[in-house]
Amino acid sequence: MGVRTGTAFIAGLRDSREVWLGDERVTDVTTHPAFRGAIESLARLYDMQHEPAYRELLTYPSPTTGEPVGLSFLIPRTREDLARRRQMIKTWADATCGMMGRSADFLNTMVTAWAAKRDYFAQQSPACAERVWRYYEDCREGDLFLTHALLDPQVDRVKNRAEQDDPYLCLRIAEETKQGLIVRGAKMVATAAPFADEILVWPFPPTLTEAEAPYAMVFIIPVAAPGLKIICRESFAHPDQYADHPLSARFDEMDAVAVFADVLVPWERVFLHGDTRLVAQMYVGTRIREMTAHQTNTRLLSKLEFVYGVLCLMAEAIGVQNAPAVQEVLGEAATYVEILRSTLLMGEQGAQVDPSNGVMYPALQPLQVGRTWGPRIYPRLMEIMRRLGAGGLMQLPASSAAFDSPIGRELEKYYRGARISAQDKVALFKLAWDLVGSDFGSRHTLYELYYAGDPSMLMAGFHREFDKAACVARVKEFLAQPSSTAGSAVRTGQRPVPPLE
Ligand SMILES: Cc1cc2nc3c(=O)[nH]c(=O)nc-3n(C[C@H](O)[C@H](O)[C@H](O)COP(=O)(O)OP(=O)(O)OC[C@H]3O[C@@H](n4cnc5c(N)ncnc54)[C@H](O)[C@@H]3O)c2cc1C
């Protein structure tokens, strides 16, 4: 065991999984045009782990076998470990232009966070903690590709799970048997589910009333489990059309709903169940927030760098790179890259060891800034791209093959840029369109808005958790000054402002 090759990853997907694309039951996801491009991109990531140029960056020796295993399974004990994790994640993200939000390192990170805090699961039973640890080891040694399905179907968001008109609309425990839990209901939206090995399931948002105890569960299930149906959205992939659809040909991750028709989840894979308090607090209590934010911010940084690079090249392509108004928006885009980089590094710099398990966790607050600003930054970058590209995003031949057709000479003349050939400008602007305007691109803006949850809830949560005591106290102190001395609190040095560290 140890790190898998791309071929081994692909071979593992040829099983009895029930994947639906419209009215078609997909017999082999690995060859189907809707999935092939993304699967090949993921396979490439697995292959990179074996290449001498990347091996050190992407793997570390398994604590049990000494063989190389994926570095996203490394439980960080030092700041250097966190930096190594970031470099690993960034290397994979750069290889996919930041376009694959659910590459394997994301869920590897979640399982690793659970393993590091397995004591949390011991509150249900010591066996649960052991299961979590064993699963983490299996995953690490088998180099599995996981996804997750957390949300209830979007039916009536004002009612909780137990109040819906059908008790089995949201995923619910139907029966407890000797073998495990029988679960019935659905979960959305599981990105990459058609080509994942297994799916992690738990309820999000993690709010549960006592009446929702049958909905309180944390488990993992193979995608090929009997009774599990994966229902895909429309495909945005354009297989093999790298020139005309450079991103969607490679990176359409696919999103799906997982329908559980009385699926047996063996006890070995049940980590929590029936305890609303434990399940509700698991997200915060196992500190997966810190660990996954470190991963998602790194991935987003890679994507923002890529988008910024495209914007710079677009400006040059049409000769406007020195116009002050254009430089202003390019400068704005650059600040977004720097915001992500800074919050990530601040998260690492402020990392502290949790004395309960000796694990080095990055500081949450700076990372949450990246998480809360991502949904604002990305749509703004797309707005900048539309404004900059303007009609050029439409001045594109239907197919790049037109350059070899009788209209090729007209294209060479009229489709070129300021100092760029027509072929190169068309390639660049087709890339921009795939980011900003294609169905794939629209999905990415939606992804950045929602992948970490409802953006308004995220921002509101940041305010609730923010350490506001000192800020509020200073204002109160100012207001409490006699009117003749108001405004002099800082000068009088009654409460010196602590220096920035
Ligand atoms: C492209 C994409 C990929 C995703 N991938 C994954 C994945 O891999 N795994 C996964 O588990 N999830 C995934 N998600 C789901 C994601 O976590 C959710 O979209 C996000 O948490 C928001 O939940 P929702 O979509 O159910 O929105 P909803 O909760 O239905 O919200 C819709 C709107 O209604 C408002 N609203 C909701 N409830 C209330 C209320 N009670 N009162 C007033 N207003 C309300 C919200 O503010 C929002 O504006 C993905 C989503 C997208 C778009």
The ligand as an SDF file (V2000), in Angstrom:
LIG
                    3D

 53 58  0  0  0  0  0  0  0  0999 V2000
  -20.9340   24.1800   -6.5510 C   0  0  0  0  0  0  0  0  0  0  0  0
  -21.2280   23.6810   -5.1630 C   0  0  0  0  0  0  0  0  0  0  0  0
  -20.5310   22.5930   -4.6740 C   0  0  0  0  0  0  0  0  0  0  0  0
  -20.8150   22.0990   -3.3890 C   0  0  0  0  0  0  0  0  0  0  0  0
  -20.1290   21.0060   -2.9280 N   0  0  0  0  0  0  0  0  0  0  0  0
  -20.4870   20.4560   -1.7540 C   0  0  0  0  0  0  0  0  0  0  0  0
  -19.8750   19.2450   -1.3020 C   0  0  0  0  0  0  0  0  0  0  0  0
  -18.9490   18.7170   -1.9170 O   0  0  0  0  0  0  0  0  0  0  0  0
  -20.3480   18.6860   -0.1710 N   0  0  0  0  0  0  0  0  0  0  0  0
  -21.3490   19.2610    0.5520 C   0  0  0  0  0  0  0  0  0  0  0  0
  -21.7410   18.7060    1.5730 O   0  0  0  0  0  0  0  0  0  0  0  0
  -21.9190   20.4230    0.1660 N   0  0  0  0  0  0  0  0  0  0  0  0
  -21.5270   21.0220   -0.9660 C   0  0  0  0  0  0  0  0  0  0  0  0
  -22.1400   22.1610   -1.3820 N   0  0  0  0  0  0  0  0  0  0  0  0
  -23.2610   22.6790   -0.5950 C   0  0  0  0  0  0  0  0  0  0  0  0
  -22.9260   23.9110    0.1950 C   0  0  0  0  0  0  0  0  0  0  0  0
  -22.3450   23.5430    1.4120 O   0  0  0  0  0  0  0  0  0  0  0  0
  -24.2420   24.6670    0.3970 C   0  0  0  0  0  0  0  0  0  0  0  0
  -24.6240   25.1730   -0.8650 O   0  0  0  0  0  0  0  0  0  0  0  0
  -24.1620   25.7950    1.3880 C   0  0  0  0  0  0  0  0  0  0  0  0
  -23.9110   25.2950    2.6720 O   0  0  0  0  0  0  0  0  0  0  0  0
  -25.4970   26.5690    1.4300 C   0  0  0  0  0  0  0  0  0  0  0  0
  -26.5610   25.6950    1.6660 O   0  0  0  0  0  0  0  0  0  0  0  0
  -27.7350   25.5260    0.6150 P   0  0  0  0  0  0  0  0  0  0  0  0
  -27.1890   25.4210   -0.7440 O   0  0  0  0  0  0  0  0  0  0  0  0
  -28.5950   24.4460    1.1070 O   0  0  0  0  0  0  0  0  0  0  0  0
  -28.5030   26.9170    0.6780 O   0  0  0  0  0  0  0  0  0  0  0  0
  -29.8150   27.2120    1.4730 P   0  0  0  0  0  0  0  0  0  0  0  0
  -29.6190   26.9370    2.9150 O   0  0  0  0  0  0  0  0  0  0  0  0
  -30.9590   26.5300    0.8510 O   0  0  0  0  0  0  0  0  0  0  0  0
  -29.9230   28.7750    1.2810 O   0  0  0  0  0  0  0  0  0  0  0  0
  -30.5210   29.3710    0.1310 C   0  0  0  0  0  0  0  0  0  0  0  0
  -30.8560   30.8200    0.4870 C   0  0  0  0  0  0  0  0  0  0  0  0
  -31.8500   30.8620    1.5070 O   0  0  0  0  0  0  0  0  0  0  0  0
  -31.3710   31.5670    2.6680 C   0  0  0  0  0  0  0  0  0  0  0  0
  -31.8480   30.8170    3.8260 N   0  0  0  0  0  0  0  0  0  0  0  0
  -31.5930   29.5400    4.1380 C   0  0  0  0  0  0  0  0  0  0  0  0
  -32.2300   29.1710    5.2500 N   0  0  0  0  0  0  0  0  0  0  0  0
  -32.9070   30.2420    5.6630 C   0  0  0  0  0  0  0  0  0  0  0  0
  -33.7830   30.4940    6.7680 C   0  0  0  0  0  0  0  0  0  0  0  0
  -34.0530   29.5450    7.6690 N   0  0  0  0  0  0  0  0  0  0  0  0
  -34.2870   31.7210    6.8880 N   0  0  0  0  0  0  0  0  0  0  0  0
  -34.0070   32.6860    5.9740 C   0  0  0  0  0  0  0  0  0  0  0  0
  -33.2040   32.5130    4.9130 N   0  0  0  0  0  0  0  0  0  0  0  0
  -32.6610   31.3040    4.7570 C   0  0  0  0  0  0  0  0  0  0  0  0
  -29.8480   31.5460    2.5380 C   0  0  0  0  0  0  0  0  0  0  0  0
  -29.2470   32.6730    3.1730 O   0  0  0  0  0  0  0  0  0  0  0  0
  -29.6360   31.5670    1.0340 C   0  0  0  0  0  0  0  0  0  0  0  0
  -29.6580   32.8760    0.5460 O   0  0  0  0  0  0  0  0  0  0  0  0
  -21.8380   22.7040   -2.6240 C   0  0  0  0  0  0  0  0  0  0  0  0
  -22.5290   23.8070   -3.1190 C   0  0  0  0  0  0  0  0  0  0  0  0
  -22.2300   24.3000   -4.3690 C   0  0  0  0  0  0  0  0  0  0  0  0
  -23.0010   25.4880   -4.8840 C   0  0  0  0  0  0  0  0  0  0  0  0
  1  2  1  0
  2  3  1  0
  2 52  2  0
  3  4  2  0
  4  5  1  0
  4 50  1  0
  5  6  2  0
  6  7  1  0
  6 13  1  0
  7  8  2  0
  7  9  1  0
  9 10  1  0
 10 11  2  0
 10 12  1  0
 12 13  2  0
 13 14  1  0
 14 15  1  0
 14 50  1  0
 15 16  1  0
 16 17  1  0
 16 18  1  0
 18 19  1  0
 18 20  1  0
 20 21  1  0
 20 22  1  0
 22 23  1  0
 23 24  1  0
 24 25  2  0
 24 26  1  0
 24 27  1  0
 27 28  1  0
 28 29  2  0
 28 30  1  0
 28 31  1  0
 31 32  1  0
 32 33  1  0
 33 34  1  0
 33 48  1  0
 34 35  1  0
 35 36  1  0
 35 46  1  0
 36 37  1  0
 36 45  1  0
 37 38  2  0
 38 39  1  0
 39 40  1  0
 39 45  2  0
 40 41  1  0
 40 42  2  0
 42 43  1  0
 43 44  2  0
 44 45  1  0
 46 47  1  0
 46 48  1  0
 48 49  1  0
 50 51  2  0
 51 52  1  0
 52 53  1  0
M  END
$$$$
